Amino acid sequence: MNTLAYIIYLAITYLITVRVGLAFHRNGRIYIMNLLPENEKLADAINKMLLTGYYLLNLGYAALMIRAWDIITTWTELISSISSMTGKIMLTLALIHFMNMAAILLISQRQHQLLNHKK
């Protein structure tokens, strides 16, 4: 049963990771361009690096979660385990996204202060 759980879990994790990653990549460009308005190439490079880091982090976390999985013997345990592991991945992604947005906010506020101070 563990093999079935791994397959279902990895499929769900893959879908979540790719969909969310592409949405962040597509929409996050605006925030990065706001921080680097004069350098579009650098903003695009940073955006691609963030997407790559996001994918690597999720793949690593998913692999660690599979390693820590208990033996599953019933269908109830299967559903419970998949739900628990998927929930952990989603909460981790939400926390990382919040921290990234907070960092962007702090950087933009600092940049705004520096621009106002020069005037």
C-alpha positions in Angstrom: 0.0 0.0 0.0 2.9 2.4 0.6 3.8 2.3 -3.1 0.3 3.5 -4.0 0.4 6.2 -1.4 3.8 7.4 -2.7 2.4 7.5 -6.3 -0.7 9.5 -5.2 1.3 11.8 -3.0 3.9 12.5 -5.6 1.2 13.2 -8.2 -0.6 15.6 -5.9 2.6 17.3 -4.8 3.8 17.6 -8.4 0.5 19.3 -9.5 0.6 21.7 -6.6 4.2 22.5 -7.0 4.1 23.2 -10.7 0.8 25.1 -10.7 1.8 27.3 -7.7 5.4 27.7 -9.0 4.3 28.9 -12.4 1.7 31.3 -10.8 4.5 32.8 -8.5 6.9 33.0 -11.5 4.3 34.7 -13.7 2.9 37.1 -11.1 6.1 37.7 -9.1 7.9 39.4 -11.9 5.9 42.6 -11.2 7.2 42.7 -7.7 10.8 42.1 -8.7 10.5 44.7 -11.5 9.3 47.2 -8.9 12.5 46.6 -6.9 14.7 46.7 -10.1 12.9 49.1 -12.4 16.0 49.9 -14.4 17.3 46.4 -15.0 14.7 44.1 -16.6 17.3 41.3 -17.5 18.4 41.1 -13.9 14.8 41.0 -12.6 14.0 38.1 -15.0 17.1 36.2 -14.0 16.2 36.6 -10.3 12.7 35.5 -11.1 14.0 32.3 -12.8 16.4 31.6 -10.0 13.6 31.9 -7.5 11.5 29.4 -9.5 14.4 27.0 -9.7 15.0 27.3 -6.0 11.3 26.8 -5.3 11.2 23.6 -7.3 14.4 22.2 -5.7 13.1 23.0 -2.2 9.8 21.2 -2.9 11.5 18.1 -4.5 13.8 17.8 -1.5 11.0 18.3 1.0 8.8 15.7 -0.8 11.6 13.2 -0.8 12.2 13.7 2.9 8.5 13.3 3.6 8.4 10.0 1.8 11.4 8.8 3.7 9.6 9.5 7.0 6.5 7.7 6.0 5.1 4.9 8.3 4.0 1.6 6.9 0.4 1.8 5.6 -1.9 -1.3 6.0 -5.4 0.0 5.5 -7.2 2.4 3.2 -8.0 4.7 6.1 -4.3 5.0 6.9 -3.6 5.6 3.2 -6.0 8.5 2.9 -4.9 9.9 6.3 -1.2 9.7 5.4 -1.6 11.3 2.0 -3.8 14.1 3.5 -1.3 14.7 6.3 1.8 14.8 4.1 0.1 17.0 1.4 -1.1 19.4 4.2 2.5 19.7 5.5 3.8 20.5 2.0 1.0 23.1 1.5 1.6 24.8 4.9 5.3 24.9 4.3 4.8 26.5 0.9 2.5 29.1 2.4 5.0 29.9 5.1 7.8 30.3 2.6 5.6 32.5 0.3 4.7 34.7 3.3 8.4 35.1 4.2 9.3 36.0 0.6 6.6 38.6 0.4 7.7 40.0 3.7 11.2 40.3 2.5 10.1 42.0 -0.7 8.0 44.4 1.4 11.0 45.2 3.6 13.3 45.7 0.7 10.9 48.0 -1.1 10.3 50.0 2.0 14.0 50.4 2.6 14.5 51.4 -1.1 11.7 53.9 -0.8 13.3 55.4 2.4 16.6 55.7 0.6 15.0 57.5 -2.3 13.2 59.9 -0.1 16.3 60.6 2.0 18.3 61.6 -1.1 15.7 64.2 -2.1 
